[in-house]
Amino acid sequence: KGTDWYKNTFELNELAVLEKYQSKGYGKELMKCLIENFKGDKILLSTKKFENEKVINFYHKLGFKDLINPFEYPNGEYETSIVLYLNK
C-alpha cells in the first residue's frame, strides 16, 4: 500500500525572509516553530531544482527528504523543481 501524501499533510507554499534578515537564523526558527507545532504527520513543499543549492540544503538540514527529484509541472509553466517532505 502506498502513502497517502495528502492525509494529515501540511503543504508549505511560501516562506520568505527579507534579504536584510537572511542568514541570521530567522528562517530556521520559523521552520522549527512550524514543524514543532504542526499536529499532522507530514509536511510537503517544493522549490526550484537548479541554482538553488542554499535553499535545498537549508531544507535538508531541517530533516526534509527528496520525494520527487526532478519534478516537472505538467503545463511547463514553472521551473523544474524538487518536491521535499518531512515525516514527523
Backbone as XML, in Angstrom:
<?xml version="1.0"?>
<chain id="A" units="angstrom">
  <residue number="1" name="LYS">
    <atom name="N" x="0.847" y="-1.185" z="0.000"/>
    <atom name="CA" x="0.000" y="0.000" z="0.000"/>
    <atom name="C" x="0.886" y="1.239" z="0.000"/>
  </residue>
  <residue number="2" name="GLY">
    <atom name="N" x="0.554" y="2.199" z="-0.838"/>
    <atom name="CA" x="1.327" y="3.437" z="-0.929"/>
    <atom name="C" x="0.945" y="4.436" z="0.149"/>
  </residue>
  <residue number="3" name="THR">
    <atom name="N" x="1.725" y="5.472" z="0.248"/>
    <atom name="CA" x="1.474" y="6.538" z="1.214"/>
    <atom name="C" x="0.460" y="7.519" z="0.661"/>
  </residue>
  <residue number="4" name="ASP">
    <atom name="N" x="-0.494" y="7.909" z="1.468"/>
    <atom name="CA" x="-1.437" y="8.965" z="1.102"/>
    <atom name="C" x="-0.791" y="10.287" z="1.515"/>
  </residue>
  <residue number="5" name="TRP">
    <atom name="N" x="-0.170" y="10.961" z="0.549"/>
    <atom name="CA" x="0.606" y="12.171" z="0.838"/>
    <atom name="C" x="-0.255" y="13.358" z="1.221"/>
  </residue>
  <residue number="6" name="TYR">
    <atom name="N" x="-1.578" y="13.250" z="1.081"/>
    <atom name="CA" x="-2.438" y="14.379" z="1.419"/>
    <atom name="C" x="-3.164" y="14.204" z="2.744"/>
  </residue>
  <residue number="7" name="LYS">
    <atom name="N" x="-3.100" y="13.014" z="3.330"/>
    <atom name="CA" x="-3.768" y="12.773" z="4.611"/>
    <atom name="C" x="-2.881" y="13.309" z="5.735"/>
  </residue>
  <residue number="8" name="ASN">
    <atom name="N" x="-3.435" y="14.176" z="6.562"/>
    <atom name="CA" x="-2.709" y="14.782" z="7.687"/>
    <atom name="C" x="-1.426" y="15.460" z="7.239"/>
  </residue>
  <residue number="9" name="THR">
    <atom name="N" x="-1.481" y="16.106" z="6.079"/>
    <atom name="CA" x="-0.300" y="16.744" z="5.498"/>
    <atom name="C" x="-0.497" y="18.244" z="5.392"/>
  </residue>
  <residue number="10" name="PHE">
    <atom name="N" x="0.551" y="18.970" z="5.701"/>
    <atom name="CA" x="0.585" y="20.418" z="5.510"/>
    <atom name="C" x="1.437" y="20.691" z="4.287"/>
  </residue>
  <residue number="11" name="GLU">
    <atom name="N" x="0.908" y="21.495" z="3.364"/>
    <atom name="CA" x="1.677" y="21.869" z="2.180"/>
    <atom name="C" x="2.159" y="23.302" z="2.362"/>
  </residue>
  <residue number="12" name="LEU">
    <atom name="N" x="3.467" y="23.463" z="2.467"/>
    <atom name="CA" x="4.069" y="24.778" z="2.623"/>
    <atom name="C" x="4.241" y="25.395" z="1.247"/>
  </residue>
  <residue number="13" name="ASN">
    <atom name="N" x="3.567" y="26.515" z="1.002"/>
    <atom name="CA" x="3.631" y="27.154" z="-0.306"/>
    <atom name="C" x="4.694" y="28.235" z="-0.386"/>
  </residue>
  <residue number="14" name="GLU">
    <atom name="N" x="4.848" y="29.032" z="0.620"/>
    <atom name="CA" x="5.823" y="30.116" z="0.584"/>
    <atom name="C" x="6.397" y="30.356" z="1.969"/>
  </residue>
  <residue number="15" name="LEU">
    <atom name="N" x="7.689" y="30.512" z="2.029"/>
    <atom name="CA" x="8.364" y="31.002" z="3.226"/>
    <atom name="C" x="9.368" y="32.021" z="2.722"/>
  </residue>
  <residue number="16" name="ALA">
    <atom name="N" x="9.206" y="33.249" z="3.131"/>
    <atom name="CA" x="10.106" y="34.299" z="2.657"/>
    <atom name="C" x="10.643" y="35.082" z="3.839"/>
  </residue>
  <residue number="17" name="VAL">
    <atom name="N" x="11.913" y="35.389" z="3.764"/>
    <atom name="CA" x="12.571" y="36.228" z="4.756"/>
    <atom name="C" x="13.204" y="37.378" z="3.983"/>
  </residue>
  <residue number="18" name="LEU">
    <atom name="N" x="12.923" y="38.593" z="4.411"/>
    <atom name="CA" x="13.527" y="39.751" z="3.742"/>
    <atom name="C" x="15.036" y="39.587" z="3.664"/>
  </residue>
  <residue number="19" name="GLU">
    <atom name="N" x="15.599" y="40.030" z="2.558"/>
    <atom name="CA" x="17.026" y="39.824" z="2.305"/>
    <atom name="C" x="17.909" y="40.342" z="3.443"/>
  </residue>
  <residue number="20" name="LYS">
    <atom name="N" x="17.564" y="41.485" z="4.021"/>
    <atom name="CA" x="18.409" y="42.040" z="5.091"/>
    <atom name="C" x="18.385" y="41.186" z="6.360"/>
  </residue>
  <residue number="21" name="TYR">
    <atom name="N" x="17.420" y="40.257" z="6.476"/>
    <atom name="CA" x="17.335" y="39.376" z="7.635"/>
    <atom name="C" x="17.776" y="37.946" z="7.335"/>
  </residue>
  <residue number="22" name="GLN">
    <atom name="N" x="18.161" y="37.680" z="6.093"/>
    <atom name="CA" x="18.596" y="36.332" z="5.727"/>
    <atom name="C" x="19.948" y="36.016" z="6.338"/>
  </residue>
  <residue number="23" name="SER">
    <atom name="N" x="20.185" y="34.717" z="6.537"/>
    <atom name="CA" x="21.440" y="34.201" z="7.126"/>
    <atom name="C" x="21.621" y="34.636" z="8.576"/>
  </residue>
  <residue number="24" name="LYS">
    <atom name="N" x="20.519" y="34.942" z="9.255"/>
    <atom name="CA" x="20.570" y="35.321" z="10.672"/>
    <atom name="C" x="19.766" y="34.361" z="11.539"/>
  </residue>
  <residue number="25" name="GLY">
    <atom name="N" x="19.242" y="33.285" z="10.929"/>
    <atom name="CA" x="18.542" y="32.269" z="11.698"/>
    <atom name="C" x="17.031" y="32.436" z="11.769"/>
  </residue>
  <residue number="26" name="TYR">
    <atom name="N" x="16.487" y="33.507" z="11.187"/>
    <atom name="CA" x="15.048" y="33.734" z="11.273"/>
    <atom name="C" x="14.259" y="32.662" z="10.514"/>
  </residue>
  <residue number="27" name="GLY">
    <atom name="N" x="14.681" y="32.331" z="9.317"/>
    <atom name="CA" x="14.002" y="31.298" z="8.538"/>
    <atom name="C" x="14.027" y="29.957" z="9.247"/>
  </residue>
  <residue number="28" name="LYS">
    <atom name="N" x="15.174" y="29.631" z="9.821"/>
    <atom name="CA" x="15.322" y="28.372" z="10.555"/>
    <atom name="C" x="14.369" y="28.336" z="11.753"/>
  </residue>
  <residue number="29" name="GLU">
    <atom name="N" x="14.299" y="29.433" z="12.479"/>
    <atom name="CA" x="13.407" y="29.482" z="13.640"/>
    <atom name="C" x="11.939" y="29.394" z="13.226"/>
  </residue>
  <residue number="30" name="LEU">
    <atom name="N" x="11.575" y="30.070" z="12.127"/>
    <atom name="CA" x="10.198" y="29.968" z="11.624"/>
    <atom name="C" x="9.855" y="28.528" z="11.267"/>
  </residue>
  <residue number="31" name="MET">
    <atom name="N" x="10.751" y="27.854" z="10.562"/>
    <atom name="CA" x="10.507" y="26.470" z="10.160"/>
    <atom name="C" x="10.465" y="25.544" z="11.371"/>
  </residue>
  <residue number="32" name="LYS">
    <atom name="N" x="11.366" y="25.727" z="12.319"/>
    <atom name="CA" x="11.357" y="24.883" z="13.516"/>
    <atom name="C" x="10.052" y="25.057" z="14.287"/>
  </residue>
  <residue number="33" name="CYS">
    <atom name="N" x="9.564" y="26.277" z="14.374"/>
    <atom name="CA" x="8.294" y="26.545" z="15.057"/>
    <atom name="C" x="7.144" y="25.857" z="14.330"/>
  </residue>
  <residue number="34" name="LEU">
    <atom name="N" x="7.128" y="25.961" z="13.013"/>
    <atom name="CA" x="6.088" y="25.309" z="12.217"/>
    <atom name="C" x="6.136" y="23.793" z="12.421"/>
  </residue>
  <residue number="35" name="ILE">
    <atom name="N" x="7.324" y="23.208" z="12.328"/>
    <atom name="CA" x="7.490" y="21.760" z="12.469"/>
    <atom name="C" x="7.053" y="21.293" z="13.857"/>
  </residue>
  <residue number="36" name="GLU">
    <atom name="N" x="7.474" y="22.014" z="14.891"/>
    <atom name="CA" x="7.162" y="21.617" z="16.261"/>
    <atom name="C" x="5.678" y="21.746" z="16.583"/>
  </residue>
  <residue number="37" name="ASN">
    <atom name="N" x="4.989" y="22.702" z="15.978"/>
    <atom name="CA" x="3.598" y="22.963" z="16.322"/>
    <atom name="C" x="2.580" y="22.336" z="15.385"/>
  </residue>
  <residue number="38" name="PHE">
    <atom name="N" x="3.035" y="21.796" z="14.269"/>
    <atom name="CA" x="2.122" y="21.152" z="13.330"/>
    <atom name="C" x="1.696" y="19.811" z="13.909"/>
  </residue>
  <residue number="39" name="LYS">
    <atom name="N" x="0.397" y="19.573" z="13.944"/>
    <atom name="CA" x="-0.143" y="18.353" z="14.569"/>
    <atom name="C" x="-0.319" y="17.199" z="13.589"/>
  </residue>
  <residue number="40" name="GLY">
    <atom name="N" x="-0.107" y="17.420" z="12.309"/>
    <atom name="CA" x="-0.273" y="16.369" z="11.317"/>
    <atom name="C" x="0.944" y="15.463" z="11.227"/>
  </residue>
  <residue number="41" name="ASP">
    <atom name="N" x="0.970" y="14.661" z="10.176"/>
    <atom name="CA" x="2.032" y="13.667" z="10.009"/>
    <atom name="C" x="3.166" y="14.115" z="9.098"/>
  </residue>
  <residue number="42" name="LYS">
    <atom name="N" x="2.812" y="14.897" z="8.059"/>
    <atom name="CA" x="3.790" y="15.194" z="7.017"/>
    <atom name="C" x="3.726" y="16.654" z="6.603"/>
  </residue>
  <residue number="43" name="ILE">
    <atom name="N" x="4.865" y="17.162" z="6.172"/>
    <atom name="CA" x="4.937" y="18.491" z="5.573"/>
    <atom name="C" x="5.533" y="18.315" z="4.185"/>
  </residue>
  <residue number="44" name="LEU">
    <atom name="N" x="4.880" y="18.892" z="3.186"/>
    <atom name="CA" x="5.346" y="18.849" z="1.799"/>
    <atom name="C" x="5.683" y="20.259" z="1.340"/>
  </residue>
  <residue number="45" name="LEU">
    <atom name="N" x="6.678" y="20.376" z="0.484"/>
    <atom name="CA" x="6.987" y="21.648" z="-0.147"/>
    <atom name="C" x="7.739" y="21.385" z="-1.432"/>
  </residue>
  <residue number="46" name="SER">
    <atom name="N" x="7.768" y="22.382" z="-2.285"/>
    <atom name="CA" x="8.583" y="22.274" z="-3.488"/>
    <atom name="C" x="9.427" y="23.532" z="-3.613"/>
  </residue>
  <residue number="47" name="THR">
    <atom name="N" x="10.554" y="23.395" z="-4.265"/>
    <atom name="CA" x="11.445" y="24.510" z="-4.524"/>
    <atom name="C" x="12.144" y="24.249" z="-5.839"/>
  </residue>
  <residue number="48" name="LYS">
    <atom name="N" x="12.637" y="25.302" z="-6.457"/>
    <atom name="CA" x="13.276" y="25.097" z="-7.749"/>
    <atom name="C" x="14.545" y="24.263" z="-7.596"/>
  </residue>
  <residue number="49" name="LYS">
    <atom name="N" x="14.831" y="23.455" z="-8.606"/>
    <atom name="CA" x="15.933" y="22.496" z="-8.547"/>
    <atom name="C" x="17.287" y="23.128" z="-8.863"/>
  </residue>
  <residue number="50" name="PHE">
    <atom name="N" x="17.339" y="23.995" z="-9.845"/>
    <atom name="CA" x="18.627" y="24.486" z="-10.338"/>
    <atom name="C" x="18.961" y="25.856" z="-9.756"/>
  </residue>
  <residue number="51" name="GLU">
    <atom name="N" x="20.263" y="26.069" z="-9.507"/>
    <atom name="CA" x="20.770" y="27.321" z="-8.941"/>
    <atom name="C" x="20.049" y="27.665" z="-7.640"/>
  </residue>
  <residue number="52" name="ASN">
    <atom name="N" x="19.879" y="26.660" z="-6.790"/>
    <atom name="CA" x="19.106" y="26.822" z="-5.556"/>
    <atom name="C" x="19.673" y="25.950" z="-4.438"/>
  </residue>
  <residue number="53" name="GLU">
    <atom name="N" x="20.971" y="25.668" z="-4.503"/>
    <atom name="CA" x="21.596" y="24.745" z="-3.549"/>
    <atom name="C" x="21.445" y="25.199" z="-2.104"/>
  </residue>
  <residue number="54" name="LYS">
    <atom name="N" x="21.563" y="26.518" z="-1.863"/>
    <atom name="CA" x="21.475" y="27.035" z="-0.489"/>
    <atom name="C" x="20.113" y="26.708" z="0.129"/>
  </residue>
  <residue number="55" name="VAL">
    <atom name="N" x="19.048" y="26.900" z="-0.637"/>
    <atom name="CA" x="17.695" y="26.642" z="-0.133"/>
    <atom name="C" x="17.465" y="25.139" z="0.050"/>
  </residue>
  <residue number="56" name="ILE">
    <atom name="N" x="17.885" y="24.349" z="-0.918"/>
    <atom name="CA" x="17.723" y="22.891" z="-0.820"/>
    <atom name="C" x="18.482" y="22.361" z="0.395"/>
  </residue>
  <residue number="57" name="ASN">
    <atom name="N" x="19.708" y="22.810" z="0.592"/>
    <atom name="CA" x="20.493" y="22.388" z="1.761"/>
    <atom name="C" x="19.830" y="22.824" z="3.066"/>
  </residue>
  <residue number="58" name="PHE">
    <atom name="N" x="19.232" y="24.012" z="3.073"/>
    <atom name="CA" x="18.505" y="24.515" z="4.241"/>
    <atom name="C" x="17.422" y="23.519" z="4.653"/>
  </residue>
  <residue number="59" name="TYR">
    <atom name="N" x="16.605" y="23.090" z="3.679"/>
    <atom name="CA" x="15.535" y="22.142" z="3.990"/>
    <atom name="C" x="16.083" y="20.773" z="4.370"/>
  </residue>
  <residue number="60" name="HIS">
    <atom name="N" x="17.124" y="20.319" z="3.707"/>
    <atom name="CA" x="17.727" y="19.026" z="4.067"/>
    <atom name="C" x="18.244" y="19.058" z="5.519"/>
  </residue>
  <residue number="61" name="LYS">
    <atom name="N" x="18.864" y="20.152" z="5.927"/>
    <atom name="CA" x="19.369" y="20.264" z="7.309"/>
    <atom name="C" x="18.240" y="20.230" z="8.333"/>
  </residue>
  <residue number="62" name="LEU">
    <atom name="N" x="17.043" y="20.634" z="7.924"/>
    <atom name="CA" x="15.880" y="20.582" z="8.810"/>
    <atom name="C" x="15.232" y="19.203" z="8.827"/>
  </residue>
  <residue number="63" name="GLY">
    <atom name="N" x="15.758" y="18.273" z="8.022"/>
    <atom name="CA" x="15.248" y="16.905" z="8.026"/>
    <atom name="C" x="14.382" y="16.544" z="6.836"/>
  </residue>
  <residue number="64" name="PHE">
    <atom name="N" x="14.168" y="17.485" z="5.914"/>
    <atom name="CA" x="13.369" y="17.188" z="4.724"/>
    <atom name="C" x="14.147" y="16.260" z="3.795"/>
  </residue>
  <residue number="65" name="LYS">
    <atom name="N" x="13.412" y="15.390" z="3.127"/>
    <atom name="CA" x="13.994" y="14.451" z="2.175"/>
    <atom name="C" x="13.350" y="14.663" z="0.814"/>
  </residue>
  <residue number="66" name="ASP">
    <atom name="N" x="14.079" y="14.305" z="-0.238"/>
    <atom name="CA" x="13.540" y="14.424" z="-1.595"/>
    <atom name="C" x="12.445" y="13.381" z="-1.795"/>
  </residue>
  <residue number="67" name="LEU">
    <atom name="N" x="11.323" y="13.824" z="-2.297"/>
    <atom name="CA" x="10.230" y="12.920" z="-2.646"/>
    <atom name="C" x="10.192" y="12.710" z="-4.157"/>
  </residue>
  <residue number="68" name="ILE">
    <atom name="N" x="10.239" y="13.805" z="-4.915"/>
    <atom name="CA" x="10.270" y="13.732" z="-6.377"/>
    <atom name="C" x="11.382" y="14.665" z="-6.849"/>
  </residue>
  <residue number="69" name="ASN">
    <atom name="N" x="12.388" y="14.088" z="-7.471"/>
    <atom name="CA" x="13.537" y="14.870" z="-7.927"/>
    <atom name="C" x="14.041" y="14.302" z="-9.245"/>
  </residue>
  <residue number="70" name="PRO">
    <atom name="N" x="13.790" y="14.980" z="-10.341"/>
    <atom name="CA" x="13.166" y="16.288" z="-10.509"/>
    <atom name="C" x="11.657" y="16.170" z="-10.659"/>
  </residue>
  <residue number="71" name="PHE">
    <atom name="N" x="10.989" y="17.293" z="-10.450"/>
    <atom name="CA" x="9.550" y="17.389" z="-10.679"/>
    <atom name="C" x="9.318" y="18.413" z="-11.782"/>
  </residue>
  <residue number="72" name="GLU">
    <atom name="N" x="8.621" y="17.986" z="-12.821"/>
    <atom name="CA" x="8.264" y="18.874" z="-13.931"/>
    <atom name="C" x="6.767" y="19.159" z="-13.855"/>
  </residue>
  <residue number="73" name="TYR">
    <atom name="N" x="6.393" y="20.420" z="-13.821"/>
    <atom name="CA" x="4.980" y="20.776" z="-13.809"/>
    <atom name="C" x="4.354" y="20.409" z="-15.149"/>
  </residue>
  <residue number="74" name="PRO">
    <atom name="N" x="3.159" y="19.830" z="-15.129"/>
    <atom name="CA" x="2.533" y="19.332" z="-16.366"/>
    <atom name="C" x="2.395" y="20.378" z="-17.475"/>
  </residue>
  <residue number="75" name="ASN">
    <atom name="N" x="2.091" y="21.610" z="-17.118"/>
    <atom name="CA" x="1.896" y="22.625" z="-18.147"/>
    <atom name="C" x="3.202" y="23.304" z="-18.567"/>
  </residue>
  <residue number="76" name="GLY">
    <atom name="N" x="4.314" y="22.947" z="-17.921"/>
    <atom name="CA" x="5.608" y="23.520" z="-18.261"/>
    <atom name="C" x="5.740" y="24.991" z="-17.911"/>
  </residue>
  <residue number="77" name="GLU">
    <atom name="N" x="4.797" y="25.489" z="-17.125"/>
    <atom name="CA" x="4.757" y="26.918" z="-16.799"/>
    <atom name="C" x="5.807" y="27.313" z="-15.760"/>
  </residue>
  <residue number="78" name="TYR">
    <atom name="N" x="6.228" y="26.373" z="-14.930"/>
    <atom name="CA" x="7.162" y="26.675" z="-13.851"/>
    <atom name="C" x="8.487" y="25.960" z="-14.076"/>
  </residue>
  <residue number="79" name="GLU">
    <atom name="N" x="9.509" y="26.408" z="-13.357"/>
    <atom name="CA" x="10.831" y="25.794" z="-13.459"/>
    <atom name="C" x="10.823" y="24.369" z="-12.915"/>
  </residue>
  <residue number="80" name="THR">
    <atom name="N" x="11.787" y="23.580" z="-13.356"/>
    <atom name="CA" x="11.988" y="22.252" z="-12.788"/>
    <atom name="C" x="12.181" y="22.400" z="-11.286"/>
  </residue>
  <residue number="81" name="SER">
    <atom name="N" x="11.521" y="21.572" z="-10.525"/>
    <atom name="CA" x="11.532" y="21.672" z="-9.077"/>
    <atom name="C" x="11.937" y="20.364" z="-8.421"/>
  </residue>
  <residue number="82" name="ILE">
    <atom name="N" x="12.000" y="20.409" z="-7.107"/>
    <atom name="CA" x="12.155" y="19.235" z="-6.253"/>
    <atom name="C" x="11.000" y="19.301" z="-5.255"/>
  </residue>
  <residue number="83" name="VAL">
    <atom name="N" x="10.331" y="18.185" z="-5.052"/>
    <atom name="CA" x="9.306" y="18.100" z="-4.001"/>
    <atom name="C" x="9.970" y="17.407" z="-2.828"/>
  </residue>
  <residue number="84" name="LEU">
    <atom name="N" x="9.908" y="18.056" z="-1.668"/>
    <atom name="CA" x="10.521" y="17.532" z="-0.454"/>
    <atom name="C" x="9.435" y="17.239" z="0.573"/>
  </residue>
  <residue number="85" name="TYR">
    <atom name="N" x="9.759" y="16.357" z="1.515"/>
    <atom name="CA" x="8.791" y="16.024" z="2.564"/>
    <atom name="C" x="9.510" y="15.845" z="3.889"/>
  </residue>
  <residue number="86" name="LEU">
    <atom name="N" x="8.749" y="15.999" z="4.935"/>
    <atom name="CA" x="9.224" y="15.722" z="6.294"/>
    <atom name="C" x="8.162" y="14.899" z="6.970"/>
  </residue>
  <residue number="87" name="ASN">
    <atom name="N" x="8.510" y="13.706" z="7.436"/>
    <atom name="CA" x="7.620" y="12.874" z="8.257"/>
    <atom name="C" x="7.908" y="13.211" z="9.693"/>
  </residue>
  <residue number="88" name="LYS">
    <atom name="N" x="6.862" y="13.509" z="10.443"/>
    <atom name="CA" x="7.054" y="13.845" z="11.847"/>
    <atom name="C" x="6.992" y="12.618" z="12.733"/>
  </residue>
</chain>
